[in-house]
């Protein structure tokens, strides 16, 4: 009898004891901070660079996420992934505090207005359910606040021609980098220095104002007049060597031998450079002002030998591409004037091959009168970052360029020299262009072979130029005539960050994440079936099991 009681008691105690053990294991596992990322793409495993971006915070850092409320399914995915990646950051630094806010909630009208005033525009989402179509405004933005600094974080990327699902998928891949980048900005103490070169007819400040404004979050920026090298090259070189990077934005006047010597020795002493160079003189304004026709001619910048020595050659030709962006042409006059978009083969739309962290996960770029680049054999490591499309060709200068070409059908068979390099990353120990040559002037510590350095050469000076409206610069990459956004700004920021990045933050961009989405239209059409499977089937199976069990008991105990 006692053994029977022991068996019964053990049966009743086993289940509660098992539940208590599992509860205690779960509780202590939570306290230990041990986490396992079982996802195939390791999307929740932070990189070392992302972890380092959180190390400097010794007081609360507040993150406001404006994805809350009744969201469309795609944005629910984005919200979930944002919350999860931030939990991973919080596990590295407990000072990180996250707050989700619904800007459209009653009483939060001022919040939505403040967000728009800060340039955080909402995304208009069209929702289709059968024959019903509605539109909702969603704010896919975050604000990172630390001490006296605030940084905006765009959670949804603009991707030209992509569906909302594709944009969200691309954005999820971008989340770790976006927040690590914001943490780096707000926690940065010692900023590196960038010189924006002047003196050779470069773009005006207002024409590159938006890009320089974006760089100020990371770096100290100052103009640097290079033509002072003509009077005192040695002093100019010593002053330039105080900067970590130089930006040369579309020079239009030839470099003197002294200026070229300064740039050469700056590179050989480890200085980094971002060159945006037009080898052909051609502008849209020339076409508009000369009745739709103008002659494109080679531009002599006296830099050919320098680039040749480093391993590239910018050809005096224009790229014509069947993957193009549009220009707007006016027809009619007076009050009857109409502005219509037209295809323009000399403004190619460039899609990245995503073969490097600099060009990974970026939107299509817009280039204007770009030139083909040849890569030459030497010891410098070369990575082609941008290429023309497979359906492109080179048009040699001088050449007559006419707006009338928008009305003609292009000869597609002639577009057979595609894949021409348009931006090249050069890395290694550079050899001086003045090696075995007479120096124009003497400089301190002249070198024929340099330290390890890097530069990026882009054959389009307008890639960095923003549009201007009412005397104010617009966002780089935004075309005010066609209302399209391009990835110029993001690409150039990646270029600068890569050239100056010591923490490896830029490498986070190469991380690939795959997100599965629900087909909302299919779900609507099959709603009844899945409601029955999820709600009706469990009830039906429970009823069948109950009747079957009752029938079994009745037959067994009736004997």
Secondary structure, DSSP 8 states (H G I E B T S, - for coil): -HHHHHHHHHHHHHHHHHHHHHHHHHHHHHHHT------TT-TTS--HHHHHTTTT--S-EEEEE---SS--HHHHHHHHHHHHHHHHHHHH-TTEEEEE--TTSTT-HHHHHHHHHTT---EEEEEEETTEEEEEEE--EEEEEETTEEEEEESS---TT--HHHHHHHHHHHHHHHHHHHHHHHH--S--EEEEEESSS---GGGSHHHHHHHTTTSEEEEEEGGGGGT-HHHHHHHHTT-SEEEEE---S---HHHHHHHHHHHHTT-EEEEE--SEE--HHHHHHTTTEEEEEE---S-HHHHHHHTEEE-SEEEEESSEEEEEEEES-GGG-EEEEEEEEEEEEE-----SGGGTT---EE-SS---EEE--SSSEEEEEEE--SSEEEEESSEEEEGGGGGS---GGG------EEEEEEEEEEE-TTTTS--SS--TT--SEEEEEEEEEES-GGGG---EETTEE--TTEETTTTEE-SHHHHHHHHHHHHH-SS-GGGGGG---------HHHHHHTHHHHHIIIIIHHHHHHHHHHHHHHHHHHHHHH-
